[in-house]
Amino acid sequence: MRSSLPLTLLRQSANRQALRQRAPRSVRFASTNTEAAQKKAQETLATAQASAEKFLASAKKFLGPVGEKAGQLLGSYKEPLFYNLAVAREVVKHVYHAERLQPPSLSTFKEVYQSLWSQVTNPAALRSFAQSGQAAQVGIYGLQAYGLFKIGEILGRRQLIGYPSSSHH
């Protein structure tokens, strides 16, 4: 009995060489929807700009002088910021409609919170939570979150302890 392994390896090697020798195709097929896609993009851009202008006007009206001051503080970043927010809103809206998303119903909220409350108020459930080791796991996660918060504070202050003194005014 002869092994068919060398024959299989030879075939695979020949197939690889044949694939390498073929010239890569550089043919690009013209898209039939290019003009439609450009038109759709322009419409979306116009919608986003109109939304940004509406948002800016309503923010000024709602916030009054504080909003105007905040707008002045943003300076030249205000227009790109509002544009990006409007585009993000449009993208989220398209995804929301395409995926047929919907918020949970009131009965679903009620059911979830009732279940959660019944577990929290049940001493047997709390005892099993503590005995299973999940309480320790939650404590470790909380400790990790606190540690990351403190590291962020240290980086923000640029000092390990306290804030830099500003005695050289």
DSSP file with accessible surface (Angstrom, degrees, kcal/mol):
  #  RESIDUE AA STRUCTURE BP1 BP2  ACC     N-H-->O    O-->H-N    N-H-->O    O-->H-N    TCO  KAPPA ALPHA  PHI   PSI    X-CA   Y-CA   Z-CA
    1    1 A M              0   0  242      0, 0.0     2,-0.4     0, 0.0     0, 0.0   0.000 360.0 360.0 360.0 122.4    0.0    0.0    0.0
    2    2 A R        -     0   0  242      1,-0.0     2,-0.2     2,-0.0     0, 0.0  -0.764 360.0-115.1 -99.3 146.9    1.4    3.3   -1.1
    3    3 A S        -     0   0   87     -2,-0.4     4,-0.3     1,-0.1    -1,-0.0  -0.534  10.5-151.9 -79.1 141.2    0.5    6.5    0.6
    4    4 A S  S  > S+     0   0   81     -2,-0.2     4,-2.1     1,-0.2     5,-0.2   0.388  74.9  96.7 -91.8   3.9   -1.4    9.1   -1.5
    5    5 A L  H  > S+     0   0  106      1,-0.2     4,-2.6     2,-0.2     5,-0.2   0.932  81.3  48.5 -62.3 -47.6    0.1   11.9    0.5
    6    6 A P  H  > S+     0   0   86      0, 0.0     4,-2.2     0, 0.0    -1,-0.2   0.909 111.8  50.7 -61.8 -37.3    3.0   12.8   -1.9
    7    7 A L  H  > S+     0   0   87     -4,-0.3     4,-2.2     2,-0.2    -2,-0.2   0.924 110.7  49.0 -65.2 -40.2    0.6   12.7   -4.8
    8    8 A T  H  X S+     0   0   52     -4,-2.1     4,-2.4     1,-0.2    -1,-0.2   0.920 111.2  49.4 -65.0 -43.0   -1.8   15.1   -3.0
    9    9 A L  H  X S+     0   0   94     -4,-2.6     4,-2.3     1,-0.2    -1,-0.2   0.885 109.4  52.4 -63.7 -37.8    1.1   17.5   -2.1
   10   10 A L  H  X S+     0   0  117     -4,-2.2     4,-2.3    -5,-0.2    -2,-0.2   0.921 109.8  48.4 -64.2 -42.3    2.2   17.5   -5.7
   11   11 A R  H  X S+     0   0  153     -4,-2.2     4,-2.5     2,-0.2    -2,-0.2   0.922 111.5  49.4 -63.6 -44.6   -1.2   18.4   -6.9
   12   12 A Q  H  X S+     0   0   88     -4,-2.4     4,-2.3     1,-0.2    -1,-0.2   0.914 111.3  49.9 -61.9 -39.8   -1.6   21.2   -4.4
   13   13 A S  H  X S+     0   0   45     -4,-2.3     4,-2.2     1,-0.2    -1,-0.2   0.915 110.9  48.9 -64.9 -42.6    1.9   22.5   -5.4
   14   14 A A  H  X S+     0   0   51     -4,-2.3     4,-2.2     1,-0.2    -1,-0.2   0.909 110.6  51.2 -64.7 -39.3    0.9   22.5   -9.1
   15   15 A N  H  X S+     0   0  104     -4,-2.5     4,-2.2     1,-0.2    -2,-0.2   0.910 109.5  50.1 -64.8 -41.6   -2.3   24.3   -8.4
   16   16 A R  H  X S+     0   0  127     -4,-2.3     4,-2.1     2,-0.2    -1,-0.2   0.915 110.8  49.2 -62.1 -43.5   -0.5   27.0   -6.4
   17   17 A Q  H  X S+     0   0  105     -4,-2.2     4,-1.7     1,-0.2    -2,-0.2   0.909 110.0  51.1 -63.9 -39.7    2.0   27.5   -9.2
   18   18 A A  H  X S+     0   0   46     -4,-2.2     4,-1.0     1,-0.2    -1,-0.2   0.909 110.6  49.1 -64.3 -39.4   -0.8   27.8  -11.8
   19   19 A L  H  < S+     0   0  108     -4,-2.2     3,-0.2     1,-0.2    -1,-0.2   0.871 110.4  50.8 -67.9 -36.3   -2.6   30.4   -9.7
   20   20 A R  H  < S+     0   0  186     -4,-2.1    -1,-0.2     1,-0.2    -2,-0.2   0.828 106.1  55.7 -68.9 -32.0    0.6   32.4   -9.3
   21   21 A Q  H  < S+     0   0  161     -4,-1.7    -1,-0.2    -5,-0.2    -2,-0.2   0.748  85.9  96.4 -76.1 -23.8    1.2   32.4  -13.0
   22   22 A R  S  < S-     0   0  178     -4,-1.0     3,-0.0    -3,-0.2    -3,-0.0  -0.442  81.2-120.3 -66.3 138.7   -2.2   33.9  -13.9
   23   23 A A        -     0   0   84     -2,-0.1     2,-0.1     1,-0.1    -1,-0.1  -0.599  31.8-108.7 -77.7 136.9   -2.1   37.6  -14.3
   24   24 A P        -     0   0  120      0, 0.0     2,-0.3     0, 0.0    -1,-0.1  -0.403  35.2-112.7 -66.4 140.9   -4.4   39.5  -11.9
   25   25 A R        -     0   0  231      1,-0.1    -3,-0.0    -2,-0.1     0, 0.0  -0.573  28.8-175.0 -75.9 133.0   -7.4   40.9  -13.6
   26   26 A S        +     0   0  119     -2,-0.3     2,-0.5     2,-0.0    -1,-0.1  -0.063  40.3 128.1-115.9  30.0   -7.5   44.7  -13.7
   27   27 A V        -     0   0  102      2,-0.0     2,-0.5     0, 0.0    -2,-0.1  -0.761  38.8-167.1 -88.6 128.9  -10.9   44.9  -15.2
   28   28 A R        -     0   0  231     -2,-0.5     2,-0.4     3,-0.0    -2,-0.0  -0.974  14.0-138.3-118.6 127.5  -13.3   47.2  -13.3
   29   29 A F        -     0   0  175     -2,-0.5     2,-0.2     1,-0.1    -2,-0.0  -0.663  24.1-114.1 -86.8 136.2  -16.9   47.1  -14.2
   30   30 A A        -     0   0   96     -2,-0.4     2,-0.3     1,-0.1    -1,-0.1  -0.458  29.6-122.3 -69.5 136.3  -18.7   50.3  -14.4
   31   31 A S    >   -     0   0   72     -2,-0.2     3,-0.6     1,-0.1     4,-0.2  -0.608  10.2-153.4 -80.4 137.3  -21.3   50.8  -11.7
   32   32 A T  T 3  S+     0   0  135     -2,-0.3     4,-0.2     1,-0.2     3,-0.2   0.668  93.5  53.1 -82.5 -14.6  -24.8   51.4  -13.0
   33   33 A N  T 3> S+     0   0   99      1,-0.2     4,-3.0     2,-0.1     5,-0.2   0.229  72.6 108.1-104.8  13.0  -25.7   53.2   -9.8
   34   34 A T  H <> S+     0   0   64     -3,-0.6     4,-2.4     1,-0.2     5,-0.2   0.935  84.3  42.5 -59.8 -48.0  -22.9   55.8   -9.7
   35   35 A E  H  > S+     0   0  163      2,-0.2     4,-2.4     1,-0.2    -1,-0.2   0.910 115.8  49.4 -65.9 -40.0  -25.1   58.7  -10.6
   36   36 A A  H  > S+     0   0   64     -4,-0.2     4,-2.6     1,-0.2    -2,-0.2   0.905 111.5  49.5 -65.9 -39.4  -27.9   57.6   -8.3
   37   37 A A  H  X S+     0   0   59     -4,-3.0     4,-2.6     2,-0.2    -2,-0.2   0.905 111.1  49.2 -66.6 -40.2  -25.4   57.1   -5.4
   38   38 A Q  H  X S+     0   0  116     -4,-2.4     4,-2.4    -5,-0.2    -2,-0.2   0.914 111.8  49.0 -64.4 -41.6  -23.9   60.6   -6.0
   39   39 A K  H  X S+     0   0  131     -4,-2.4     4,-2.4     2,-0.2    -2,-0.2   0.929 111.8  48.9 -63.6 -42.7  -27.4   62.1   -6.0
   40   40 A K  H  X S+     0   0  113     -4,-2.6     4,-2.5     1,-0.2    -2,-0.2   0.911 111.0  50.7 -63.1 -40.9  -28.3   60.3   -2.8
   41   41 A A  H  X S+     0   0   60     -4,-2.6     4,-2.5     1,-0.2    -1,-0.2   0.904 110.5  48.9 -64.1 -41.3  -25.1   61.4   -1.2
   42   42 A Q  H  X S+     0   0  132     -4,-2.4     4,-2.6     2,-0.2    -1,-0.2   0.900 111.2  49.8 -65.5 -39.7  -25.8   65.1   -2.1
   43   43 A E  H  X S+     0   0   98     -4,-2.4     4,-2.6     2,-0.2    -2,-0.2   0.916 111.6  48.7 -64.1 -41.3  -29.3   64.8   -0.8
   44   44 A T  H  X S+     0   0   42     -4,-2.5     4,-2.8     2,-0.2    -2,-0.2   0.910 110.9  50.7 -64.5 -40.9  -28.1   63.4    2.4
   45   45 A L  H  X S+     0   0   67     -4,-2.5     4,-2.6     2,-0.2    -2,-0.2   0.934 111.2  47.9 -61.4 -44.7  -25.5   66.1    2.7
   46   46 A A  H  X S+     0   0   55     -4,-2.6     4,-2.5     1,-0.2    -2,-0.2   0.916 112.6  49.0 -63.6 -41.4  -28.1   68.8    2.1
   47   47 A T  H  X S+     0   0   64     -4,-2.6     4,-2.6     2,-0.2    -1,-0.2   0.915 111.4  49.8 -62.8 -42.2  -30.4   67.2    4.7
   48   48 A A  H  X S+     0   0    0     -4,-2.8     4,-2.4     2,-0.2    -2,-0.2   0.910 111.4  48.2 -64.6 -41.9  -27.5   67.0    7.2
   49   49 A Q  H  X S+     0   0   96     -4,-2.6     4,-2.3     2,-0.2    -1,-0.2   0.919 112.2  48.8 -65.3 -42.0  -26.6   70.7    6.7
   50   50 A A  H  X S+     0   0   39     -4,-2.5     4,-2.5     1,-0.2    -2,-0.2   0.917 112.1  49.5 -63.5 -40.4  -30.3   71.8    7.0
   51   51 A S  H  X S+     0   0   15     -4,-2.6     4,-2.8     1,-0.2    -2,-0.2   0.897 109.6  51.4 -64.3 -40.4  -30.6   69.7   10.2
   52   52 A A  H  X S+     0   0   15     -4,-2.4     4,-2.6     2,-0.2    -1,-0.2   0.910 110.5  48.5 -63.5 -41.5  -27.4   71.2   11.6
   53   53 A E  H  X S+     0   0  136     -4,-2.3     4,-2.5     2,-0.2    -2,-0.2   0.919 112.6  48.1 -65.4 -41.1  -28.7   74.7   10.9
   54   54 A K  H  X S+     0   0  153     -4,-2.5     4,-2.7     2,-0.2     5,-0.2   0.918 112.5  49.2 -63.3 -43.5  -32.0   73.9   12.6
   55   55 A F  H  X S+     0   0  107     -4,-2.8     4,-2.7     2,-0.2    -2,-0.2   0.918 111.1  49.4 -62.0 -43.8  -30.2   72.4   15.5
   56   56 A L  H  X S+     0   0   45     -4,-2.6     4,-2.5     2,-0.2    -2,-0.2   0.928 112.3  47.8 -62.2 -43.9  -28.0   75.5   15.9
   57   57 A A  H  X S+     0   0   61     -4,-2.5     4,-2.3     1,-0.2    -2,-0.2   0.926 114.4  45.6 -64.5 -43.3  -31.0   77.8   15.7
   58   58 A S  H  X S+     0   0   61     -4,-2.7     4,-2.8     1,-0.2     5,-0.2   0.872 111.9  52.2 -69.3 -34.4  -32.9   75.8   18.3
   59   59 A A  H  X S+     0   0   22     -4,-2.7     4,-2.9    -5,-0.2     5,-0.3   0.915 110.5  48.1 -66.1 -41.8  -29.9   75.5   20.6
   60   60 A K  H  X S+     0   0   91     -4,-2.5     4,-1.8    -5,-0.2     7,-0.2   0.921 114.6  46.2 -62.0 -43.0  -29.4   79.3   20.4
   61   61 A K  H  < S+     0   0  186     -4,-2.3    -2,-0.2    -5,-0.2    -1,-0.2   0.915 117.8  42.5 -65.9 -43.2  -33.0   79.9   21.2
   62   62 A F  H  < S+     0   0  173     -4,-2.8    -2,-0.2     1,-0.2    -1,-0.2   0.916 123.1  35.3 -71.2 -45.6  -33.1   77.3   24.0
   63   63 A L  H >< S-     0   0   84     -4,-2.9     3,-1.2    -5,-0.2     4,-0.5   0.665  87.6-172.6 -87.8 -17.5  -29.8   78.2   25.7
   64   64 A G  T 3X  -     0   0   20     -4,-1.8     4,-1.9    -5,-0.3     3,-0.2  -0.307  67.2  -5.3  64.2-135.9  -30.0   82.0   25.1
   65   65 A P  H 3> S+     0   0  107      0, 0.0     4,-2.3     0, 0.0    -1,-0.3   0.837 135.6  57.2 -64.9 -29.8  -26.8   83.9   25.9
   66   66 A V  H <> S+     0   0  108     -3,-1.2     4,-2.4     1,-0.2    -2,-0.2   0.923 107.2  48.7 -66.5 -40.7  -25.1   80.8   27.4
   67   67 A G  H  > S+     0   0   11     -4,-0.5     4,-2.4    -7,-0.2    -1,-0.2   0.889 110.4  50.4 -65.5 -39.6  -25.6   79.0   24.1
   68   68 A E  H  X S+     0   0  104     -4,-1.9     4,-2.2    -8,-0.2    -1,-0.2   0.913 110.7  49.6 -64.8 -40.6  -24.1   81.9   22.2
   69   69 A K  H  X S+     0   0  119     -4,-2.3     4,-2.1     2,-0.2    -2,-0.2   0.918 111.0  49.4 -63.9 -41.8  -21.1   82.0   24.5
   70   70 A A  H  X S+     0   0   48     -4,-2.4     4,-1.6     1,-0.2    -1,-0.2   0.901 110.1  51.8 -64.1 -39.3  -20.6   78.3   24.1
   71   71 A G  H  X S+     0   0   13     -4,-2.4     4,-1.1     1,-0.2    -1,-0.2   0.888 109.2  49.7 -63.6 -38.1  -20.8   78.7   20.3
   72   72 A Q  H  < S+     0   0  134     -4,-2.2    -1,-0.2     1,-0.2    -2,-0.2   0.868 107.6  54.5 -68.5 -35.0  -18.2   81.5   20.5
   73   73 A L  H  < S+     0   0  135     -4,-2.1    -1,-0.2     1,-0.2    -2,-0.2   0.839 103.5  55.8 -67.3 -31.8  -15.9   79.2   22.5
   74   74 A L  H >< S+     0   0   61     -4,-1.6     3,-2.1     1,-0.2    -1,-0.2   0.819  84.7 170.4 -68.9 -29.7  -16.2   76.5   19.9
   75   75 A G  G ><  -     0   0   41     -4,-1.1     3,-1.4     1,-0.3     4,-0.4  -0.280  66.1  -3.1  59.9-129.5  -14.9   79.0   17.3
   76   76 A S  G 3  S+     0   0  103      1,-0.3    -1,-0.3     2,-0.1     3,-0.2   0.599 127.7  68.8 -75.0  -8.5  -14.0   77.5   14.0
   77   77 A Y  G <> S+     0   0  174     -3,-2.1     4,-2.1     1,-0.2    -1,-0.3   0.596  79.4  81.9 -82.1 -11.6  -14.8   74.0   15.3
   78   78 A K  H <> S+     0   0   56     -3,-1.4     4,-2.6    -7,-0.2     5,-0.3   0.947  89.8  46.5 -62.0 -49.2  -18.5   74.7   15.5
   79   79 A E  H  > S+     0   0  155     -4,-0.4     4,-2.4     1,-0.2     5,-0.2   0.943 115.5  43.4 -64.2 -49.4  -19.4   74.1   11.9
   80   80 A P  H  > S+     0   0   62      0, 0.0     4,-2.7     0, 0.0    -1,-0.2   0.892 113.7  53.7 -64.2 -33.0  -17.6   70.8   11.5
   81   81 A L  H  X S+     0   0   74     -4,-2.1     4,-2.4     2,-0.2    -2,-0.2   0.957 111.8  42.7 -64.6 -48.8  -18.8   69.6   14.8
   82   82 A F  H  X S+     0   0   29     -4,-2.6     4,-2.4     1,-0.2    -1,-0.2   0.884 113.8  52.9 -66.1 -36.4  -22.5   70.3   14.0
   83   83 A Y  H  X S+     0   0   86     -4,-2.4     4,-2.6    -5,-0.3    -1,-0.2   0.950 110.5  46.6 -62.5 -48.2  -22.0   68.8   10.5
   84   84 A N  H  X S+     0   0   99     -4,-2.7     4,-2.5     1,-0.2    -2,-0.2   0.881 112.2  51.0 -64.0 -37.4  -20.5   65.6   12.0
   85   85 A L  H  X S+     0   0   93     -4,-2.4     4,-2.3    -5,-0.2    -1,-0.2   0.910 111.1  48.0 -64.8 -40.7  -23.3   65.3   14.5
   86   86 A A  H  X S+     0   0    7     -4,-2.4     4,-2.2     2,-0.2    -2,-0.2   0.907 112.5  48.3 -67.0 -41.3  -25.9   65.8   11.8
   87   87 A V  H  X S+     0   0   46     -4,-2.6     4,-2.6     2,-0.2    -2,-0.2   0.929 111.5  50.4 -64.5 -43.2  -24.3   63.1    9.6
   88   88 A A  H  X S+     0   0   51     -4,-2.5     4,-2.7     1,-0.2    -2,-0.2   0.913 109.5  51.5 -61.0 -40.8  -24.0   60.7   12.6
   89   89 A R  H  X S+     0   0  124     -4,-2.3     4,-2.4     1,-0.2    -1,-0.2   0.917 110.2  48.6 -62.6 -42.2  -27.7   61.3   13.3
   90   90 A E  H  X S+     0   0   10     -4,-2.2     4,-2.5     2,-0.2    -2,-0.2   0.911 111.3  49.8 -64.6 -40.4  -28.6   60.5    9.7
   91   91 A V  H  X S+     0   0   83     -4,-2.6     4,-2.6     2,-0.2     5,-0.2   0.937 111.7  48.2 -63.9 -44.7  -26.5   57.4    9.7
   92   92 A V  H  X S+     0   0   97     -4,-2.7     4,-2.8     1,-0.2    -1,-0.2   0.906 110.9  51.6 -62.3 -39.6  -28.2   56.2   12.9
   93   93 A K  H  X S+     0   0   87     -4,-2.4     4,-2.3    -5,-0.2    -1,-0.2   0.924 110.1  48.6 -64.4 -41.8  -31.6   57.0   11.4
   94   94 A H  H  X S+     0   0   87     -4,-2.5     4,-2.9     2,-0.2    -2,-0.2   0.914 113.7  46.5 -64.0 -43.0  -30.8   54.9    8.3
   95   95 A V  H  X S+     0   0   75     -4,-2.6     4,-2.7     2,-0.2     6,-0.2   0.921 110.3  54.2 -64.3 -41.8  -29.6   52.0   10.4
   96   96 A Y  H  <>S+     0   0   92     -4,-2.8     5,-2.3    -5,-0.2     4,-0.3   0.922 115.4  38.8 -58.4 -44.8  -32.6   52.3   12.7
   97   97 A H  H ><5S+     0   0  127     -4,-2.3     3,-0.7     3,-0.2    -1,-0.2   0.902 115.7  51.4 -74.3 -40.6  -35.0   52.0    9.7
   98   98 A A  H 3<5S+     0   0   70     -4,-2.9    -2,-0.2     1,-0.2    -1,-0.2   0.883 115.5  41.0 -65.8 -37.7  -32.9   49.4    7.8
   99   99 A E  T 3<5S-     0   0  132     -4,-2.7    -1,-0.2    -5,-0.2    -2,-0.2   0.440 106.8-127.1 -88.7  -0.6  -32.7   47.1   10.8
  100  100 A R  T < 5 +     0   0  218     -3,-0.7    -3,-0.2    -4,-0.3     2,-0.1   0.922  44.4 178.3  53.5  47.9  -36.4   47.7   11.7
  101  101 A L      < +     0   0   90     -5,-2.3    -1,-0.2    -6,-0.2    -2,-0.0  -0.468   8.9 178.0 -77.9 154.1  -35.3   48.6   15.2
  102  102 A Q        -     0   0  163     -2,-0.1     3,-0.1     3,-0.0    -5,-0.0  -0.989  32.7-102.9-153.7 148.9  -37.8   49.8   17.8
  103  103 A P        -     0   0   92      0, 0.0     2,-0.0     0, 0.0     0, 0.0  -0.375  50.2 -93.7 -68.7 153.8  -37.7   50.7   21.5
  104  104 A P        -     0   0   75      0, 0.0     2,-0.0     0, 0.0     5,-0.0  -0.335  45.6-106.6 -66.1 151.8  -38.9   48.1   24.0
  105  105 A S     >  -     0   0   59      1,-0.1     4,-1.9    -3,-0.1     3,-0.2  -0.264  25.6-109.2 -75.0 165.6  -42.5   48.4   25.0
  106  106 A L  H  > S+     0   0  144      1,-0.2     4,-2.6     2,-0.2     5,-0.2   0.876 119.3  56.1 -63.3 -37.0  -43.6   49.6   28.4
  107  107 A S  H  > S+     0   0   76      1,-0.2     4,-2.5     2,-0.2    -1,-0.2   0.872 105.0  52.7 -66.0 -33.7  -44.7   46.1   29.4
  108  108 A T  H  > S+     0   0   62      2,-0.2     4,-2.5    -3,-0.2    -1,-0.2   0.930 110.2  47.6 -66.4 -44.8  -41.2   44.8   28.6
  109  109 A F  H  X S+     0   0   98     -4,-1.9     4,-2.5     1,-0.2     5,-0.3   0.941 113.1  48.9 -57.0 -48.2  -39.6   47.5   30.9
  110  110 A K  H  X S+     0   0  135     -4,-2.6     4,-2.2     1,-0.2    -2,-0.2   0.918 111.3  49.4 -60.6 -43.7  -42.1   46.7   33.6
  111  111 A E  H  X S+     0   0  135     -4,-2.5     4,-2.1     2,-0.2    -1,-0.2   0.920 112.2  47.4 -63.2 -44.5  -41.4   43.0   33.3
  112  112 A V  H  X S+     0   0   82     -4,-2.5     4,-2.5     1,-0.2    -2,-0.2   0.937 114.4  45.3 -65.1 -46.8  -37.7   43.3   33.5
  113  113 A Y  H  X S+     0   0  141     -4,-2.5     4,-2.7     2,-0.2    -1,-0.2   0.847 111.0  53.3 -70.3 -32.1  -37.7   45.7   36.5
  114  114 A Q  H  X S+     0   0  117     -4,-2.2     4,-2.4    -5,-0.3    -1,-0.2   0.925 110.9  47.3 -64.6 -42.6  -40.2   43.6   38.4
  115  115 A S  H  X S+     0   0   58     -4,-2.1     4,-1.8    -5,-0.2    -2,-0.2   0.928 113.8  47.5 -63.1 -44.4  -37.9   40.6   37.9
  116  116 A L  H  X S+     0   0   87     -4,-2.5     4,-2.2     1,-0.2    -2,-0.2   0.928 112.5  48.9 -63.3 -44.5  -34.9   42.5   39.0
  117  117 A W  H  X S+     0   0  173     -4,-2.7     4,-2.3     1,-0.2    -1,-0.2   0.895 108.8  53.2 -64.6 -38.8  -36.6   44.0   42.0
  118  118 A S  H  X S+     0   0   63     -4,-2.4     4,-0.6     1,-0.2    -1,-0.2   0.876 110.7  47.5 -66.3 -33.4  -37.9   40.5   43.1
  119  119 A Q  H  < S+     0   0  110     -4,-1.8     3,-0.4     2,-0.2    -1,-0.2   0.885 112.3  49.1 -71.9 -39.0  -34.3   39.2   42.9
  120  120 A V  H  < S+     0   0   74     -4,-2.2    -2,-0.2     1,-0.2    -1,-0.2   0.874 114.4  44.6 -69.6 -35.8  -32.9   42.1   44.9
  121  121 A T  H  < S+     0   0   77     -4,-2.3    -1,-0.2    -5,-0.2    -2,-0.2   0.562  92.5  93.6 -87.4  -6.3  -35.5   41.8   47.6
  122  122 A N     X  -     0   0   76     -4,-0.6     4,-2.0    -3,-0.4     3,-0.2  -0.776  61.2-159.3 -89.5 113.5  -35.3   38.0   47.9
  123  123 A P  H  > S+     0   0   81      0, 0.0     4,-2.5     0, 0.0     5,-0.2   0.866  91.5  56.0 -62.0 -33.4  -32.8   37.1   50.7
  124  124 A A  H  > S+     0   0   52      2,-0.2     4,-2.4     1,-0.2     5,-0.2   0.911 107.6  48.3 -65.9 -39.0  -32.3   33.6   49.2
  125  125 A A  H  > S+     0   0   28     -3,-0.2     4,-2.1     2,-0.2    -1,-0.2   0.911 112.5  48.7 -67.4 -39.2  -31.3   35.0   45.8
  126  126 A L  H  X S+     0   0   86     -4,-2.0     4,-2.2     2,-0.2    -2,-0.2   0.895 110.6  51.4 -67.0 -37.4  -28.9   37.4   47.5
  127  127 A R  H  X S+     0   0  140     -4,-2.5     4,-2.5     2,-0.2    -2,-0.2   0.933 111.3  46.6 -64.7 -43.8  -27.4   34.6   49.6
  128  128 A S  H  X S+     0   0   66     -4,-2.4     4,-1.9     1,-0.2     6,-0.3   0.874 109.8  55.2 -67.8 -32.2  -26.9   32.4   46.5
  129  129 A F  H  <>S+     0   0   75     -4,-2.1     6,-1.2     1,-0.2     5,-0.8   0.925 111.8  43.2 -63.4 -42.6  -25.3   35.5   44.7
  130  130 A A  H ><5S+     0   0   63     -4,-2.2     3,-0.7     1,-0.2     6,-0.2   0.891 115.6  48.1 -71.9 -38.4  -22.8   35.9   47.5
  131  131 A Q  H 3<5S+     0   0  151     -4,-2.5    -1,-0.2     1,-0.2    -2,-0.2   0.786 103.4  61.0 -75.5 -26.1  -22.0   32.1   47.8
  132  132 A S  T 3<5S-     0   0   75     -4,-1.9    -1,-0.2    -5,-0.2    -2,-0.2   0.616 111.4-114.9 -77.7 -10.9  -21.6   31.6   44.0
  133  133 A G  T <>5S+     0   0   37     -3,-0.7     4,-1.8    -4,-0.4    -3,-0.1   0.432  86.3 116.0  93.0  -2.8  -18.7   34.0   43.9
  134  134 A Q  H  ><S+     0   0  100     -5,-0.8     4,-2.7    -6,-0.3     5,-0.2   0.845  71.9  57.5 -69.0 -31.2  -20.5   36.5   41.7
  135  135 A A  H  > S+     0   0   38     -6,-1.2     4,-2.5     2,-0.2    -1,-0.2   0.920 106.9  48.3 -65.0 -41.0  -20.4   39.1   44.4
  136  136 A A  H  > S+     0   0   64     -6,-0.2     4,-2.4     2,-0.2    -1,-0.2   0.906 111.0  51.1 -64.5 -38.7  -16.6   38.9   44.5
  137  137 A Q  H  X S+     0   0   95     -4,-1.8     4,-2.4     2,-0.2    -2,-0.2   0.924 110.4  48.1 -65.1 -43.0  -16.5   39.2   40.7
  138  138 A V  H  X S+     0   0   84     -4,-2.7     4,-2.4     1,-0.2    -1,-0.2   0.905 110.9  52.2 -63.7 -39.6  -18.6   42.3   40.8
  139  139 A G  H  X S+     0   0   46     -4,-2.5     4,-2.4     2,-0.2    -2,-0.2   0.911 109.0  49.5 -62.6 -40.4  -16.4   43.7   43.5
  140  140 A I  H  X S+     0   0   95     -4,-2.4     4,-2.5     2,-0.2    -2,-0.2   0.921 110.4  50.4 -65.9 -41.3  -13.3   43.1   41.4
  141  141 A Y  H  X S+     0   0  129     -4,-2.4     4,-2.4     1,-0.2    -2,-0.2   0.910 110.9  49.5 -62.5 -40.2  -14.9   44.8   38.4
  142  142 A G  H  X S+     0   0   42     -4,-2.4     4,-2.5     2,-0.2    -2,-0.2   0.912 110.1  50.6 -63.8 -41.1  -15.8   47.8   40.6
  143  143 A L  H  X S+     0   0  124     -4,-2.4     4,-2.5     2,-0.2    -2,-0.2   0.909 110.0  50.4 -63.9 -39.9  -12.2   47.9   41.9
  144  144 A Q  H  X S+     0   0  114     -4,-2.5     4,-2.5     2,-0.2    -2,-0.2   0.918 110.3  49.4 -63.6 -43.2  -10.9   47.9   38.3
  145  145 A A  H  X S+     0   0   60     -4,-2.4     4,-2.2     1,-0.2    -2,-0.2   0.917 111.4  49.2 -62.5 -42.1  -13.3   50.7   37.3
  146  146 A Y  H  X S+     0   0  136     -4,-2.5     4,-2.4     2,-0.2    -2,-0.2   0.915 110.4  51.1 -63.7 -42.0  -12.2   52.7   40.3
  147  147 A G  H  X S+     0   0   29     -4,-2.5     4,-2.4     1,-0.2    -2,-0.2   0.916 109.9  48.9 -61.9 -42.6   -8.5   52.1   39.5
  148  148 A L  H  X S+     0   0  123     -4,-2.5     4,-2.3     1,-0.2    -1,-0.2   0.894 110.0  52.7 -64.8 -37.6   -9.0   53.2   35.9
  149  149 A F  H  X S+     0   0  119     -4,-2.2     4,-2.1     2,-0.2    -2,-0.2   0.932 110.1  47.5 -61.1 -46.0  -10.8   56.3   37.1
  150  150 A K  H  X S+     0   0   75     -4,-2.4     4,-2.5     2,-0.2    -2,-0.2   0.890 109.8  52.6 -65.3 -38.8   -7.9   57.2   39.4
  151  151 A I  H  X S+     0   0   93     -4,-2.4     4,-2.6     1,-0.2    -1,-0.2   0.925 108.6  51.5 -62.1 -40.5   -5.4   56.6   36.6
  152  152 A G  H  X S+     0   0   42     -4,-2.3     4,-2.3     1,-0.2    -2,-0.2   0.896 109.2  50.1 -62.3 -39.8   -7.4   59.0   34.4
  153  153 A E  H  X S+     0   0   59     -4,-2.1     4,-2.5     2,-0.2     5,-0.2   0.925 110.2  49.9 -63.2 -43.9   -7.3   61.6   37.2
  154  154 A I  H  X>S+     0   0   54     -4,-2.5     4,-1.6     1,-0.2     5,-1.0   0.929 112.7  46.8 -62.3 -42.9   -3.5   61.2   37.5
  155  155 A L  H  <5S+     0   0  125     -4,-2.6    -1,-0.2     1,-0.2    -2,-0.2   0.896 112.0  51.1 -65.9 -38.2   -3.0   61.6   33.8
  156  156 A G  H  <5S+     0   0   62     -4,-2.3    -2,-0.2     1,-0.2    -1,-0.2   0.886 115.3  40.9 -66.9 -37.9   -5.4   64.6   33.8
  157  157 A R  H  <5S-     0   0   39     -4,-2.5    -1,-0.2     2,-0.2    -2,-0.2   0.705  97.9-139.9 -78.8 -22.9   -3.5   66.4   36.6
  158  158 A R  T  <5S+     0   0  223     -4,-1.6     2,-0.3    -5,-0.2    -3,-0.2   0.784  74.5  88.1  61.7  29.5   -0.1   65.3   35.2
  159  159 A Q  S   <S-     0   0   81     -5,-1.0    -2,-0.2    -6,-0.2    -1,-0.2  -0.982  76.0-135.4-151.0 148.5    1.0   64.7   38.8
  160  160 A L  S    S+     0   0  124     -2,-0.3     2,-0.4     1,-0.2    -1,-0.1   0.920  93.5  26.1 -72.4 -42.4    0.7   61.7   41.0
  161  161 A I  S    S-     0   0  143     -4,-0.1    -1,-0.2    -7,-0.1    -7,-0.0  -0.976 116.3 -22.4-127.7 130.5   -0.5   63.6   44.1
  162  162 A G  S    S-     0   0   36     -2,-0.4    -3,-0.1    -3,-0.1     3,-0.0  -0.021  85.4 -62.1  70.9-174.9   -2.4   66.8   44.2
  163  163 A Y        -     0   0  168      1,-0.1    -5,-0.1    -5,-0.0    -6,-0.0  -0.778  58.8 -90.5-107.2 153.8   -2.6   69.5   41.6
  164  164 A P        -     0   0   77      0, 0.0     2,-0.2     0, 0.0    -1,-0.1  -0.351  45.7-116.9 -63.6 139.8    0.3   71.6   40.3
  165  165 A S        -     0   0   94      1,-0.1     3,-0.2    -3,-0.0     2,-0.1  -0.551  17.6-158.0 -78.9 141.0    0.8   74.7   42.3
  166  166 A S        +     0   0   70     -2,-0.2     3,-0.3     1,-0.1    -1,-0.1  -0.407  45.0 133.3-113.6  54.5    0.4   78.0   40.5
  167  167 A S        +     0   0  107      1,-0.2     2,-0.4    -2,-0.1    -1,-0.1   0.577  56.6  75.8 -82.5  -7.8    2.4   80.3   42.7
  168  168 A H              0   0  159     -3,-0.2    -1,-0.2     1,-0.0    -2,-0.0  -0.233 360.0 360.0 -98.8  48.9    4.2   81.9   39.9
  169  169 A H              0   0  195     -2,-0.4    -2,-0.1    -3,-0.3    -3,-0.0  -0.127 360.0 360.0 -70.3 360.0    1.4   84.1   38.6
